[in-house]
Amino acid sequence: MKAHLPTLATLTLLLAACGQPTTPTPQAGASLKAQDLVVVNINNVVPTGNVTKEPGQSGSASFYLTPTNGDNKPGCNATGNGNQVTFSIESDDKNVIADVGPSNPVTGCGNGDQASLTYTVSPSAPVGTIVTLTVHATGSRGSNTSKAFKVEVVRPTPSDTSAPDIKPVITGTQGQNGWYTGDVTVVWNITDAQSGITSAPCETVIVQDDTTGQTLTCTATSAGGTATASVTIKRDATAPTTTIAAGGTQGLNDWFTGDVTFTTSREDLTSGIENCQTTGTDPLISDTGSHTASITCTDNAGNTGSAAVTVKRDATAPTATVTPAGTLGTNGWFTSDVTFTTAGQDTLSGVNACTTPDALTVDSAEHTATATCTDNAGNTSLPGSVTVKRDATAPVLSLPAAVNATATGNSQATVTYAASADGAISGLAALNCTPASGSVLKVGTTTATCTATDGAGNTASGTFPINVTYAFTGFFQPVDMGGVVNTVKAGSAVPIKFKLGGYQGMDILRTAPGSALNACGTTEAPVEETVTAGGSSLTWDATAGQYVYVWKTSSLWVGQCRTFSLALADGTVQKAYFRFK
């Protein structure tokens, strides 16, 4: 086979960025035909088409053939025996970049059969130098079109050996033990002193809910690498829940009437309870008008919660005093109905109400009235009592209807009688009679008065007559009694003889004796004894033991009938009947 000389043509170099190939568009010359095309794939293509490298850096370029069929021989010129193709790079400034090649051979066309070469920029290459590298393909039976690309030497990029520095900026109310007690705002402060941050910024986070630990993470990237920072936020904005309750015997009006105990509880669901303090929670065993028990708890975040209860304790019953009222007699006896009032005493909660005993309206030698009082806490007193005696009944007297006595001498008699009284309830205290039994009384009627006093001072009085009379045994001769009419001469003096049980003195007449006309009776007896006329007179005949009253009659009484009346000092009147002739 006749060898074909390579035909040069002006071609457009197709460059691919970041290892991605581009496809060249051939432009054929007017008289030359290109055979297979060299396609160059390189990295780091700048917008001008240049590859930038720093002094001392290496670059890599890969190559493959694409058939053009411009040699009137369809197909790839690199196929078949003896048609292997190698690539080489020719530098136009070998002081900056030396020639490189050949590459490993390729035996076909297309990017599936590639070869690559590495070139190196001289460490002393001046910045800004642009070197043109031409890629040649040799060894096929036909000619291949060379391609060129340029490498620009640029200033070295400062090295970045460290990843970004990430710091969280935390704002919020700080509690204790690393806890926050309110909303927490986390802002990420990302810096890199050597290069810029190439990653998106981390978002600001606001922690608004209580949490035992919410971990927030920020990741940032720079030329120096990638860094990750985390922060864990503990938020507890809720105070501990505390309760306190009082227990015991409940009375009235919120008073306790016995020992009071206190029960507390505490809870914190997030940070937990750190400590609690209690005040006044020991059992309340003494009376008081106000006692406060409290509990205060602090959680591990520093929040504080409190609870308190105020109680009143009155376990002391009031006292009840019963006071009687009425007419008080003697010896502690009442002589009228007895009423009662109740007074209570309570030094703490005060007296609420007292009972009142019923009035005592009947006599009683012993009556106990009781009452109780209740205080405002509900305590009831022991019964208060008072014992009274009532006797409103006067004593009952037992007196004689009348007492009759006979004068024994000097117109007097020693009079005895029986008088008694009954003081059934309080008993008889005294019985006084005037005149007393055994008194010496003159003739006549004396009213005796007896007064009885019982033990309560009630009195009763009564009277009865005491009649002291003479032992008159009748008129003696010459005067007849018993309804006999004595006849006597008018103008004569008649001796009226009578006995009074002994000598009674000469003052035995209540009034002077006298006479009065009366109807004449039929039974008559003559007066056989008269005395010498003279004035009327009274004498005592000690021998006969009798009194003699000489009655001087009038001579004018002839034919008259008269009644002689002898009115004695004892109140009796003794009579005799006379007819005068």
HELIX and SHEET records of a PDB file:
HELIX    1   1 ALA A   17  GLY A   19  5                                   3    
HELIX    2   2 SER A  555  TRP A  557  5                                   3    
SHEET    1   A 4 ALA A 115  THR A 120  0                                        
SHEET    2   A 4 SER A  58  THR A  66 -1                                        
SHEET    3   A 4 ASP A  36  ILE A  42 -1                                        
SHEET    4   A 4 ASN A 144  THR A 145  1                                        
SHEET    1   B 4 VAL A  51  LYS A  53  0                                        
SHEET    2   B 4 LYS A 147  VAL A 153  1                                        
SHEET    3   B 4 ILE A 130  THR A 138 -1                                        
SHEET    4   B 4 THR A  86  SER A  91 -1                                        
SHEET    1   C 3 ASP A 165  THR A 171  0                                        
SHEET    2   C 3 VAL A 184  THR A 191 -1                                        
SHEET    3   C 3 VAL A 205  VAL A 207 -1                                        
SHEET    1   D 3 TRP A 179  TYR A 180  0                                        
SHEET    2   D 3 GLY A 225  ARG A 235  1                                        
SHEET    3   D 3 THR A 211  SER A 222 -1                                        
SHEET    1   E 2 THR A 241  GLY A 247  0                                        
SHEET    2   E 2 THR A 261  GLU A 267 -1                                        
SHEET    1   F 4 TRP A 255  PHE A 256  0                                        
SHEET    2   F 4 THR A 304  ARG A 313  1                                        
SHEET    3   F 4 THR A 288  ASP A 299 -1                                        
SHEET    4   F 4 ILE A 273  THR A 279 -1                                        
SHEET    1   G 2 THR A 319  ALA A 325  0                                        
SHEET    2   G 2 THR A 339  GLN A 345 -1                                        
SHEET    1   H 3 TRP A 333  PHE A 334  0                                        
SHEET    2   H 3 GLY A 384  ARG A 390  1                                        
SHEET    3   H 3 SER A 364  ALA A 371 -1                                        
SHEET    1   I 2 VAL A 351  CYS A 354  0                                        
SHEET    2   I 2 CYS A 373  ASP A 375 -1                                        
SHEET    1   J 2 VAL A 396  SER A 398  0                                        
SHEET    2   J 2 SER A 420  ASP A 422 -1                                        
SHEET    1   K 4 VAL A 403  THR A 406  0                                        
SHEET    2   K 4 THR A 459  THR A 469  1                                        
SHEET    3   K 4 GLY A 444  ASP A 454 -1                                        
SHEET    4   K 4 LEU A 428  THR A 434 -1                                        
SHEET    1   L 2 GLN A 412  VAL A 415  0                                        
SHEET    2   L 2 SER A 439  LYS A 442 -1                                        
SHEET    1   M 4 PHE A 475  PHE A 476  0                                        
SHEET    2   M 4 ALA A 493  PHE A 498 -1                                        
SHEET    3   M 4 GLN A 546  LYS A 552 -1                                        
SHEET    4   M 4 SER A 537  ASP A 541 -1                                        
SHEET    1   N 5 GLY A 514  LEU A 517  0                                        
SHEET    2   N 5 CYS A 561  ALA A 567 -1                                        
SHEET    3   N 5 VAL A 573  PHE A 580 -1                                        
SHEET    4   N 5 VAL A 485  VAL A 488  1                                        
SHEET    5   N 5 GLU A 524  PRO A 526  1                                        
END                                                                             
